[in-house]
């Protein structure tokens, strides 16, 4: 997905959640798919996520992080889960999260210096 498309998706999701004055930064991250800053109301999205995730997976990641901002809690408590379950069933959440993990594992393996080496 291209950067402009990700930003458009982010703005759409923020609007749907009734959030204003939120920002997105697409940055390199070593181990996280995304994170948020409550202080700056900024979602940081792993640049590799933009490369390896499909649109539905990116939508889920963005929504997930924006819900943290909406409920003003970094944990996955009852308010967070209530908001997330308005949009996804438990089964959908599990499937999307599994797909995200698989995409990152596949990317890591394909970029490994040991991949495709013959001995």
N, C-alpha and C positions, 0 to 999 in steps of 0.2 A: 504494500500500500504506500502511496506517495505521501510525503509530509503534509501537503495541502489537504489531502483527503482525511488524514488523521486529525488535523486541526478542525476541519469542518465537522467531523464526527464528534470530537470533544465538545465543540460549541453546542451542537444539537443535544448531546446528553446533559450538559450543564443546564441548558434551557429547560429540558424536560424535568429536571430535578428542582427547578426554581432557584438555581444558584447563579449569583452575579459576582463579578469581580474575582473570578477564578482564572488561573493561567495554566498553560501547559508548556513544559520544556521537554524536548526530545534530546536525551543525553546518553553518553556511554555509561553503563553500569556493569559492575563485575558479576553480581550475583542476583540482583533483584529484577523483576519484570517491571515494577513501577513502585513509586513511593509518593507520599504527600507531605507537604509542609502546612501545618495549620496556621503558622505565623504569617506566611506569605500567600496562603491559599493557592499553592502551586502544586500541580501534579507533575512529577518527573517520570517520564516514560523511557524505558530502556530503548536505545536506538536499535538494538538487535531485535527487539520485539516487533518493531515496525517492519523489519525485513522478513521475519520468519512466521509471524502469526497472520491468520486470515482475518477478514473484516469482522466476523462474528466474535472471534477471540479477542481482537483489539477492543471492540465495543464492550465486551464483558470486563476487560481489565480497566478500561477508562471508567465505566459505570461503577465498578467495585471501589476504585479510589475516590471517585466523586461522592459516593455514598458515605465514605468515612468523613469527608468534609461536611456533608449535609447533617449528619448525626453528631458531629463534633466529638468523635471518638475513634481512636486508632484500633480498637478491638473489634471483634466480631460478635458483639452482644446482641440482645434482642431487638433493639432499634435498627441496627445495621441489617440483621437477617430479615426483618420485616420489610424493609425497603428493597432488598435484593430479591426477595421472594415475590414481590409485586410484579417482577419482570421475568423471573426464571423459576422453574420447578426445581426440586432437589436433584432430580435426575439430570436435568439440563445443566445445572451447576457442576455436578460431578463430571459429566461428559466434556464440558468446555474446559474445566480445569485440567483434566487428563490430557486433552488435546494440546493445551498450552505447554504442559510438562514434556510431552512427547516431541513437540516442535523444537523446544530448546535442547533436549537431549540429542535429537537428530542433527541439529545445527552444530552442537559441540563436537559430536563424533565426526561430522563431515569436515570440520575445520581442524581436527586434531592432527598434530604433526606425525602421528603414527598411522593415520588412516591411509589406506591404499599403498603402503610401503611394502615392498617385497624384500624377503630376507634371503 
